[in-house]
Amino acid sequence: MYRLGWQVFRARFGQDVSVDRLRRALVVGGVVAVGIGVLLAVTDAGTGWMGVGPGLSPLVVVLGALAAGLITVSCFPVRRTGEPPATINGYQVRPDTMRIARHSVQRYLGRRMPDVQPNDREAVLNDTALVRRTLVVDVVRAAPGLLGFALIGAVVLLLGGRHGLGFVMAFGYLGLVPDRILRLGRAERAHRAAAALPPTEPGSTTPTGRNRFPSGSKVGLPDV
């Protein structure tokens, strides 16, 4: 699934991510990184506040500057503008809801996917397309920020911090990126399985009840 997820990410990157927005975020992030790096170096040279010696202070400056730049990059929107609205059954859904397929589609996004039922074909095609679109953007935005926080954890340790657990947790959050790649692969697997089915005859589908979203969402969209 990871390999499939990376394949989908690379294939859809140009479709779902605005290159201009990403370039702007990288430029601003670079400026912030340089500014923070200069600030750290100048203040340490004047006061010696780092207290790590001449051998480690340049490393602290570089890591701190990179962390600031990466976190800045993750704060910028990179989603393409002018993309079609996200809809389920004709109802527009919020970007945060796009990460979660409707209840009838959830079973096809697990570790073991059952055969896609013909009545679920259109729902799977629609919802997995939205999930893929959102996860690609999530990876682009989340990866720099999570790496930046991990670097901050490294800086804290270098400065003599004893919060080893916090350091481990900072790097542990990097696991959220592979998790999104895994979910991207599962969404693509379900999408391909549904696309391989013949189209359902008009009027042959039956309502499956109200849509329910997990994770505490109260949104329920009626099937059409």
C-alpha positions in Angstrom: 0.0 0.0 0.0 2.9 2.4 0.7 4.3 1.9 -2.8 0.8 2.5 -4.3 0.3 5.5 -2.1 3.6 7.1 -3.2 2.8 6.4 -6.8 -0.6 8.2 -6.5 1.1 11.0 -4.6 3.6 11.6 -7.4 1.0 11.2 -10.1 -1.5 13.6 -8.6 1.0 16.2 -7.1 0.7 18.5 -10.1 -3.1 18.1 -10.2 -3.9 18.8 -6.6 -1.0 21.1 -5.4 -0.6 24.6 -6.7 3.1 25.0 -7.8 2.9 28.8 -7.5 1.6 28.6 -3.9 4.2 26.0 -3.0 6.9 28.1 -4.5 5.7 31.2 -2.6 5.7 29.2 0.7 9.2 27.9 0.1 10.5 31.5 -0.6 8.9 32.9 2.5 10.1 29.8 4.5 13.6 30.4 3.2 13.5 34.1 4.2 12.3 33.2 7.7 15.0 30.5 8.0 17.8 32.9 7.1 16.4 35.6 9.5 16.1 33.2 12.4 19.6 31.8 11.7 21.1 35.2 11.7 19.3 36.1 14.9 20.4 33.0 16.7 24.0 33.4 15.6 24.2 37.1 16.5 22.5 36.8 19.9 24.7 33.7 20.9 27.9 35.5 19.8 26.9 38.5 22.0 25.6 36.7 25.0 26.6 33.1 24.7 23.1 32.1 25.8 23.3 28.7 24.2 26.1 27.5 26.4 26.9 24.5 24.2 30.4 25.6 23.1 31.7 26.6 19.7 31.5 23.1 18.4 27.7 22.7 18.8 26.4 26.3 18.5 26.6 26.3 14.6 24.6 23.1 14.6 22.0 24.6 16.9 21.7 27.7 14.7 21.3 25.6 11.5 18.7 23.2 13.0 16.8 26.1 14.6 16.8 28.0 11.3 15.6 25.0 9.4 12.9 24.3 11.9 11.5 27.8 11.7 11.6 27.7 7.9 9.9 24.4 7.6 7.1 25.3 10.1 6.5 28.5 8.1 6.2 26.5 4.9 3.5 24.3 6.4 1.4 27.4 7.4 0.8 28.3 3.8 -2.1 26.9 1.8 -0.9 24.9 -1.2 -4.2 23.6 -2.6 -4.9 24.5 -6.2 -7.3 27.3 -6.7 -10.2 26.9 -9.0 -10.6 23.2 -8.4 -14.1 21.7 -8.6 -16.0 21.9 -5.3 -16.1 18.8 -3.1 -19.6 17.3 -3.1 -21.3 14.2 -1.9 -24.7 13.5 -3.3 -24.8 17.0 -4.6 -24.0 18.6 -1.2 -20.8 20.5 -0.9 -18.6 19.3 2.0 -15.9 21.1 4.0 -12.2 20.3 3.3 -11.8 18.6 6.7 -14.8 16.3 6.0 -13.2 15.4 2.6 -10.7 13.3 4.5 -13.5 11.0 5.7 -15.5 9.0 3.3 -19.2 8.3 4.0 -20.1 5.4 6.2 -20.9 3.0 3.4 -17.5 3.5 1.8 -15.4 3.2 5.0 -15.2 -0.6 4.9 -13.4 -0.4 1.5 -10.6 1.7 3.0 -9.5 -0.7 5.7 -6.6 -3.1 5.8 -8.5 -5.8 4.1 -10.9 -4.6 1.4 -14.0 -6.6 0.6 -15.3 -6.8 -3.0 -16.9 -3.5 -3.9 -20.7 -4.0 -4.3 -22.2 -2.7 -7.5 -24.6 -0.5 -5.5 -21.6 1.2 -3.8 -19.7 1.9 -7.0 -20.6 5.5 -7.5 -20.2 6.3 -3.8 -16.7 4.7 -3.8 -15.6 6.5 -6.9 -16.8 9.9 -5.6 -15.6 9.6 -2.0 -12.2 8.1 -2.8 -11.5 10.9 -5.3 -12.1 13.5 -2.6 -10.0 11.5 -0.1 -7.1 11.3 -2.5 -7.3 15.0 -3.4 -7.2 16.0 0.3 -4.5 13.5 1.4 -2.1 14.7 -1.3 -2.4 18.3 -0.1 -2.2 17.1 3.6 1.2 15.3 2.9 2.7 18.4 1.2 1.6 20.7 4.1 2.1 18.3 7.1 5.6 17.0 6.2 7.5 20.2 6.5 5.8 21.2 9.8 6.2 17.8 11.4 9.9 17.8 10.4 10.3 21.3 11.8 8.9 20.3 15.2 11.2 17.3 15.2 14.2 19.5 14.6 13.0 21.7 17.5 13.1 18.6 19.7 16.7 18.0 18.6 17.6 21.6 19.4 16.1 21.3 22.9 18.3 18.3 23.5 21.4 20.0 22.2 20.8 22.9 24.5 20.8 20.6 27.5 17.1 19.8 27.7 16.3 16.7 29.6 12.9 16.1 28.2 13.9 13.0 26.2 10.2 11.9 26.0 9.3 15.1 24.3 12.1 14.6 21.8 10.9 11.1 21.0 7.3 12.3 20.6 8.5 15.1 18.3 10.0 12.6 16.0 7.1 10.2 16.5 4.7 12.6 14.9 6.6 12.2 11.7 4.8 8.9 11.5 1.7 10.8 10.5 3.1 11.3 7.0 3.5 7.5 6.3 0.0 7.0 7.7 -1.4 9.5 5.1 0.6 7.7 2.4 -0.9 4.4 3.5 -4.4 5.9 3.5 -3.8 7.3 0.0 -2.8 3.8 -1.2 -6.0 2.3 0.3 -8.2 5.0 -1.3 -6.6 4.3 -4.7 -7.0 0.6 -4.3 -10.7 1.1 -3.6 -11.1 3.6 -6.4 -9.6 1.2 -9.0 -11.7 -1.7 -7.8 -14.9 0.4 -8.2 -13.8 1.7 -11.6 -13.3 -1.8 -12.8 -17.0 -2.5 -12.2 -19.6 -1.8 -14.9 -21.7 1.3 -14.4 -24.8 0.7 -12.4 -28.1 1.0 -14.4 -30.0 4.2 -13.6 -32.6 3.7 -10.9 -31.2 0.3 -9.9 -29.5 1.6 -6.7 -31.3 1.5 -3.4 -30.9 4.0 -0.6 -28.4 2.9 2.1 -29.6 5.2 4.8 -28.1 8.5 6.0 -24.4 9.1 5.7 -22.5 9.1 8.9 -19.0 10.5 9.4 -16.8 9.1 12.2 -14.4 11.0 14.5 -17.3 12.8 16.2 -18.6 14.6 13.1 -22.3 15.4 13.3 -22.7 15.8 9.6 -25.2 13.5 7.9 -25.9 13.8 4.2 -29.0 12.0 2.8 -28.3 9.7 -0.1 -30.0 10.6 -3.4 
